[in-house]
Each structure stands twice: as structure tokens, then as C-alpha cells.
């Protein structure tokens, strides 16, 4: 009877070991070890579309959820954290691209100045990219002379129009 228990225990252990071995052989690889992040264009202008792009190595084999954290200032300082942008990798899980229009994003003003970002896999926040710093430059104004000069020209034009209208009115 003792030999039946030993054989039963050996069979049970074999089934358990083979089940784990089969599960790891069948399941796709989720263990990414590194993620990179680049900002394209590297020095955007206010109002531009910015693409946060990167790669995951080794590729996950399936699409992965990615989050990009945006920080005010350089260095990805947690006290300067603003918000996260969510996106996903391509079908094979090897690269991603998340776009954002500069300006008012997620009810936060993202304008000229120094900013930083880092990307991480949503299911495993321990794997994150290096902090990437970038500078947003001010947009080129529509009127190169600026609003004060435009206001002066508008006042002169209004004065000339008013003068012509008052000269042509008949005297009664």
C-alpha cells in the first residue's frame, strides 16, 4: 500500500511540474525588460503635435498599454507631475507612438518652457524609460510687430475713417 502512495505522489508531482512547464511554454512573453522614449519633434513649438515614441525590448508578442507621464520642468520631479497620456503598443508589442497637441491638454496648459516625460508599461510600472527633457518654444506671432503696434495702426485707421465720414456729411 505504501508503494501505491509513492507512485500516486510521483504521478501527482509529475502532473504539477508538467502543467507549469506547459503553461510557460504556451503563454506569450509579457516580461519586457526595457522601454525607451523619444519626443518627436525634439524641440516643438507651441501648438504643434508632439509624438511620444518608443520601443519595448524584448517585444511582448501582444499589444501592451503604455502611459507617458508629463512633468513641468526638467528631471521628472514627482512634485512637478501634471498628468498621464494613455496609449498602446502596436500589435506585436514592440513599439508605440502617443500623440498630443500642445496647448490646453487634459485641462492643463502645456505651453512654452521646459518639460520632461517618462513612459512605462501600465501593467508593470516598475519598467519605465529614462526621463526625457524637451523645450517648447513660443509660437511665432502672426503680427511680428506685436499687439501694441497693431493697436496703434488700428487707432490711426479708425481716426482716418471717422475724419472722412465727418467731412462728407452735409451741413444743415
C-alpha distance (Angstrom), angle and dihedral (degrees) to the residues before:
residue distance angle dihedral
X1 . . .
X2 3.79 . .
X3 3.83 90.0 .
X4 3.84 90.1 55.2
X5 3.81 89.7 54.8
X6 3.82 90.9 49.3
X7 3.80 92.0 48.3
X8 3.82 90.9 46.3
X9 3.82 91.5 49.6
X10 3.81 91.0 47.8
X11 3.81 91.2 50.0
X12 3.82 91.3 47.2
X13 3.82 92.4 49.9
X14 3.81 90.5 47.0
X15 3.80 90.9 52.5
X16 3.82 92.0 49.1
X17 3.82 93.7 47.5
X18 3.81 93.1 45.9
X19 3.83 90.7 47.3
X20 3.82 91.3 55.7
X21 3.80 91.5 44.4
X22 3.81 91.2 49.6
X23 3.80 93.1 46.3
X24 3.79 92.8 52.8
X25 3.81 91.9 46.2
X26 3.83 93.0 50.0
X27 3.81 100.6 39.9
X28 3.83 117.5 85.1
X29 3.77 120.9 -112.1
X30 3.80 110.7 -92.2
X31 3.78 96.7 164.9
X32 3.77 104.8 104.6
X33 3.76 111.2 -179.6
X34 3.80 102.4 -168.6
X35 3.79 139.9 22.4
X36 3.81 126.6 -169.1
X37 3.80 130.3 -159.0
X38 3.81 133.0 -160.7
X39 3.80 130.2 174.6
X40 3.80 116.1 -134.8
X41 3.01 117.5 -132.7
X42 3.81 91.8 28.2
X43 3.83 93.3 -148.4
X44 3.81 106.5 28.9
X45 3.78 127.2 -172.0
X46 3.79 122.3 -125.8
X47 3.82 108.6 -85.2
X48 3.84 94.9 26.9
X49 3.77 126.0 125.8
X50 3.81 108.4 -110.2
X51 3.81 121.5 -158.8
X52 3.79 118.9 -152.9
X53 3.80 101.6 -155.7
X54 3.76 133.1 178.2
X55 3.77 150.6 142.2
X56 3.78 135.8 -118.3
X57 3.81 120.6 -143.9
X58 2.89 126.7 -127.2
X59 3.80 94.0 23.0
X60 3.79 112.9 -112.4
X61 3.80 96.3 -133.4
X62 3.81 91.2 -128.3
X63 3.79 136.0 49.9
X64 3.82 114.4 -75.0
X65 3.82 130.3 -158.4
X66 3.81 111.1 -115.7
X67 3.81 129.1 -166.7
X68 3.80 125.9 -163.1
X69 3.81 115.2 -158.4
X70 3.80 115.8 -150.8
X71 3.82 121.5 -151.7
X72 3.80 131.9 -170.9
X73 3.81 109.0 -123.2
X74 3.78 128.5 9.8
X75 3.77 128.9 -57.3
X76 3.83 102.9 42.6
X77 3.81 92.0 -97.0
X78 3.82 109.5 -172.9
X79 3.81 91.0 -138.5
X80 3.84 88.7 60.8
X81 3.85 94.9 49.6
X82 3.83 113.4 136.2
X83 3.82 111.1 172.3
X84 3.81 146.3 -46.1
X85 3.78 127.8 -107.5
X86 3.79 114.5 -147.2
X87 3.78 125.4 -146.0
X88 3.77 141.5 136.4
X89 3.76 140.8 -121.0
X90 3.76 124.9 -108.3
X91 3.80 119.6 -85.8
X92 3.82 94.9 -80.4
X93 3.79 93.5 45.9
X94 3.79 96.1 -123.4
X95 3.83 103.7 112.4
X96 3.80 140.9 19.0
X97 3.78 140.1 -169.1
X98 3.82 123.1 -167.4
X99 3.80 118.4 -175.6
X100 3.80 129.2 -153.1
X101 3.81 130.4 177.0
X102 3.80 111.3 -133.8
X103 3.79 115.5 -122.2
X104 3.79 123.1 56.4
X105 3.80 105.4 6.6
X106 3.80 123.0 169.9
X107 3.83 87.9 -10.8
X108 3.81 89.9 -59.6
X109 3.81 124.4 112.2
X110 3.81 110.5 -120.1
X111 3.78 103.7 -175.2
X112 3.79 142.2 137.3
X113 3.78 116.0 -26.1
X114 3.80 141.5 65.3
X115 3.81 118.9 -42.3
X116 3.79 136.8 171.0
X117 3.79 135.8 -157.4
X118 3.77 141.2 -173.4
X119 3.80 131.3 -169.6
X120 3.78 129.6 -143.8
X121 3.78 139.4 173.0
X122 3.81 107.7 -100.4
X123 3.81 93.7 -140.1
X124 3.81 91.8 49.5
X125 3.82 113.1 29.2
X126 3.82 90.3 176.5
X127 3.80 88.8 77.1
X128 3.80 106.8 69.3
X129 3.78 137.7 151.5
X130 3.77 126.4 -111.1
X131 3.78 116.8 -85.4
X132 3.82 111.0 -90.3
X133 3.82 118.4 -155.3
X134 3.79 121.3 -156.8
X135 3.79 136.6 170.7
X136 3.78 124.9 -134.4
X137 3.78 111.7 -151.7
X138 3.79 124.0 -150.0
X139 3.78 117.3 -95.1
X140 3.78 118.0 -103.8
X141 3.80 105.8 -102.5
X142 3.79 118.1 -115.9
X143 3.79 90.4 -128.4
X144 3.80 108.8 43.6
X145 3.81 92.0 -157.7
X146 3.78 91.5 58.6
X147 3.82 133.9 -126.2
X148 3.85 97.2 -66.3
X149 3.82 92.0 59.6
X150 3.81 90.3 44.3
X151 3.82 89.4 52.6
X152 3.82 91.2 52.7
X153 3.82 91.4 51.4
X154 3.80 90.6 48.2
X155 3.83 91.2 51.7
X156 3.82 90.9 49.7
X157 3.82 90.8 49.2
X158 3.82 91.7 48.5
X159 3.83 89.9 49.7
X160 3.80 92.2 51.2
X161 3.81 92.4 47.8
X162 3.82 91.7 48.0
X163 3.82 90.9 48.1
X164 3.80 92.6 52.5
X165 3.80 92.7 47.2
X166 3.82 92.9 50.2
X167 3.84 93.1 46.8
X168 3.78 93.6 53.1
X169 3.79 97.0 48.1
X170 3.82 112.1 105.7
X171 3.76 118.9 -114.1
X172 3.78 112.2 -126.9
